[in-house]
Amino acid sequence: MNVSARVPRRLESYVCGRWTPGDKQGVPLLDASTGAAVAFIDSTGVDFAAALAYGREVGGPNLRALSFHERAQMLKSLGQVLMDLKEEFYAESALTGATRADGWVDIEGGIGTMLSYSSKARRELPNTRVLVDGDVELLSKDNSFSAQHILTPLHGIAVHINAFNFPVWGMLEKVAPTLIAGVPSLVKPASQTAYLTELVVRRIIETGILPEGALQLVSGSVGDLLDHVEGQDAVTFTGSAWTGRKLKSHPAVVANSVRFTMEADSLNASVLGPDAGPGTEEFDLFVKEVAREMTSKAGQKCTAIRRVIVPRAHVQALVEALGDRLAKTTLGNPSDEGVRMGPLASLAQRDEVRERIRDLTADAEIVSGDPDNVRVFSGDAEKGAFLNPVLLYCDKPFSASAVHDVEAFGPVSTVMPYDGIEEAIALAHKGKGSLAASVFTNDPRVAEEMAIGMAPCHGRILIGNRASAKTSTGHGSPLAGLVHGGPGRAGGGEELGGMRGVKHYMQRTAVQGTPRLLSAVTGRWMEGAGAGDMSVHPFRKSLAELKIGDQIVTAKRTVTLEDIEHFAHFTGDTFYAHMDEAAAKANPLFDGRVAHGYLIVSFAAGLFVDPEPGPVLANYGVDNLRFLTPVNPDDTLQVRLTCKEINPRANADHGEVRWDCQVTNQNGAVVAQYDVLTMVAKTWKTAKV
């Protein structure tokens, strides 16, 4: 049975722990290729105030009871289940007009983003419920009063209002960092493709992996939802700048200072470097990238290339090469083999794009493609929302306005010439703020000038050349570890960016007090907090026994000239400051020969390490190493080692322990300060003699 011939289903909202249909049958949602009804959508009768309260009162406490690692593991398990169900999602995705390649970006890209956040959170965040932000701020000379910034989850709910073009990725890229932060989400997808989002949410809820109240869905209009947002809530929006500004100025958002993040339409530019003329690899890569960005998702991407900025001398060659490539793009039903580009999301969207093309022709001429003459490989050219790629050329871009103001959200781009790098940068800036830009060049000087010159108006810049051609993720691909957003017209918001995205849903608070009490708040020992147990060497303790602040002060060791010379010859580090007395004295930082820094670290380890087998399994690194006072021959070293932070790993028999290591000389001066990182067993049975 053909998927598009199925009986349309009524979409439901998932709020307050149950699936809830609208009071009315709702608006029909149509297959983008055939015009057949896929589903009906309606949210009439949904109690939005109750849904928000449910998230705050049920979802929030359930999530905050978990640690960062537990939330991350939850997302990993969920991502693995969703990946196993991907073929069901692909079948539904085809109805939106997406080809298999388009669906891969949306479906596996979205699930992959969730899995990436899970992995990064387990690697980069402690297994705690509070984040320490930055260093301790000393507020008194005697170290009795200090401050520490911390990050804690908001006690509200995040409302994610998404666009139609990425019904899966658009949801998961926002939900993943929100849940890692410990904040529940309410997702409102754009109606046109909401049937795919609803299907994914159904499968998520069926897994039972998320705690109650962690995720809710509104299928249909948001009604009076925003009337009920509060100061601990957050709202994110992806869509048109006009709608975004309207939501951002909503009275409740303004009155309650609700965090609002907007990702709006964006006239992204791609620049061909002056060195990348016809015949170069960069020229060919540029043509391929522009064509791909015009046709991927039928150009319905917020990061798609809208303005193609080219050296004037290469315009003709570029237009011909790009036109030839676009002409070979097969347009049709995305379910059919051989189709490279599917339809737009709806007939209304096609009408909108045609209207915007007419606006662009005020400044530019069409040089490839006919927006009114649809040629399809398969599908219905009238009932389906098909549109062949359209390329325009604007000869005088500095005196034009429409090409820098109007976005045709489809397979449409405008070529414009430049004379000199400064003009190219200026044209990029005329987009008034964009999500992404790209520069294709093999010249380091061009790359430097372009990237630095364009950066203030762009959230991300890709530099493409022959060396990265096989590995580059491309102009239009937001990545979990990189910020996604842009200034000005692009909305001024920021998403993704690894753990930066998590922190958007947390409150930064400066906590002041004595070091001992601050250590209790943060779960991290700090200078001045005092020592814990010193009766047993802390290396003899498992995680079950070890406490923050447990400490050892070691015996002492004197550094001799023979030690320094032996270390120099043994390692090959015969730098003059260690071996030449006269040269060392001439150095303004030293008063004669000094010990190697790594000799100090090695001697320190010899002083604090307990050599017998025990719960300390391995040393896996050193952080923040600083050498503060030179060590001369006959200086005496002593070490104070303190348990600074304990980070158990979920689903493992060990965890990480961070130790504060302070090395002093015979005068009490600190000669070296650093953190030692070890793997320690959660439990350890001492062998019986």
C-alpha positions, 0 to 999 in steps of 0.5 A: 500500500502506498504510504500517501494513500493511507487514511489521514490520522488526527494528530494529538497533543501530549500534555499533563501525562496523556495524549489529548486530541483537539476538540475539532477535527482540525486543519488538513495537512497535505502530502507535499508531492501529491496533495493528498491529506496526511493528517488533521491538526488541532489543539482546541481545548488544550489547557496550556496553563496546566501543561506549563504547570505540569512541566514545572511541578512534575517534570522539573523535580523529576529531572533535577533529582538526576545528575548530569551523567544520569540525564546524559545516559537517559538521552543515550538510551533514547537515541539508540531506540530512536535510531532503531526506528529510523525507517518508520521516520523516513517513510513519514519524512517523504510526505514532507517533501524530503528525499532520503538525503534530506531525511538523513539530515533531519532524522539521523542528524537529530538523533545524532545530535542527541547522542552527541550531547549525551557523550559530551555531557558525560565527558565534559560535565561532572556527575553532579547536579550543580556546575562550578563556573570559573575560578574562586574569587578571593574577597579577603586577604586572610582567605576567610571570605570568597565567592564562587559562581555556580550554575543550577537548572531553572525551575521552569519549563522550556517552550520550543517553537520550531519551524516546518523544515526540520521536524525531527532535528529542530526538536531534538537539537533543542530538547537534548541540551534542555534535558541535560540541564535538568529542565523539562520541555514543551515542543510546539512544531510547525503545523505543516510537518507536525505529523512527523514530530508527533510520531517521534514524540509518540515513540519517545513516550512509549520507551518510558525512558524519560521521567514523567513531565520531562517532554510535552507536545502541542500539535496545533496552535499555541493558543494562550500558551505564552500568556502563562510563561513565568520568569523561570521559563525559557522560550526558543523560536525558529522561524520568520523574523516577523513572527519572532519579534512578535513573540519576543514582545509578548507582554508576559515574556517582557513582564517576566523577563523570560529567556527568549532565544530566536533563530530567524531567517538569514541571507547567508552568503558564500564567497569565492576567493579571488585566488579560486578562479575557474580551473582550481579545485576551490572553484569546482568545490564552490559550484558544488557547494552552492548547488547542494545548498540550493537543492538540499531540502529544496532550499528550505534551510535556515543556513542555505546559501542565498547570496553568492559573492564572486570576483567580477572576473569569474561571474560568467564562468560561475553562472554557466557552471552553476546553471549547468549543474542545477539543470541536471537536478531531478525534481520529483516525488522524493520516494522515487529512485533518481529524484535528487530534490523534492517539493517545497513543504506546501503549495502555500510555501511555493506561492510564497517563494514565487512571490519573493522571486518577483521581489528579487527581480527588482534588483536582479535578473533570472539567469537559470530556471523558471519559477513558473514552469515546473519540470518534474521527473515524477509527481504532480507538477500542479498538486505537488509543491514543486519548484525548479532551482532558480538562479539570479544575477545582480550586477550592482549589489551595492546599489541594490536592496532587495537582494540583501533584504528579501529571502526566498525560502526555497531553491533560490540564490543570487549571484553578485560580483565584487572587486577586492576583498574589502568589497566582498566583506562589505557585501557579506555584511549587507545581509545584516546578520546571518547564521552562516557564511563560507569562503572558498580559498586556498590562500591563507591571507584571503582566509584570514582577511575574510574570516576576521572581516566577516565574523562580526555579522555571522554565527559560523564561518566555513573555510572550504578548500581542497584539503578539507573537501573530503571531510568538511561537513559543508556550509549548511550543517549546524553541529552539536559542538558549534554555536548555531545562531547569528546577530541582527537579522538572524535573531541574535540568539545562540543554540547548540555549541556543546555545553554552552547550549546546556548552560542557557537553561541554567541560572548563574549565581555568585555565592559568597561565604567562607571557603569551607561552606562554599566547598559544601555548596559546590562539592569542590574543595577550595583553598581555605576550606581546611583539611578533612581526614589526614589519618589515612593516606587518601590513596588507600580510600575507594570512592565509597570512603573518600571525602572532599578535603581528605588530605596528606602533607608529605615528608620533605625532599631536598633538590641537589645539583646532582639531581638537576644534572642527572635529570637533564642528561636522562631526559635530554633537556639541557636548557641553559637555565639548568646547566649554565650558572652564568647564563642562568644568573644573566636571566632576569627571572633566575638567580642561578641554576634552577631545577626543571619544572618537570623534575619538581612534578616528578619529585612531588609524585614521589612524595605523595604517591602510595606505591602499594596496590589499592583503589587508585587505578591510574593517573590520567592527566594534570590540569592547570600546571603552573610553576610559581617560584624557581627551585634552586639547588639545596631547596627543600620540597614538600607536597600537600595533596587534597581531594578536590572533587569526586566524580563517579562514573555512571554504569562503571566501577570507578570514577575520577578524582581531582586532587589539589597538589601544592608544592612548597619550598623550605620557606613556605613559598608555593613553587608549583600548583596543579590538579592531579587527575586519577581513576579510583575504584568505587569500592576496594577490598583490602587483601587479607595477609 
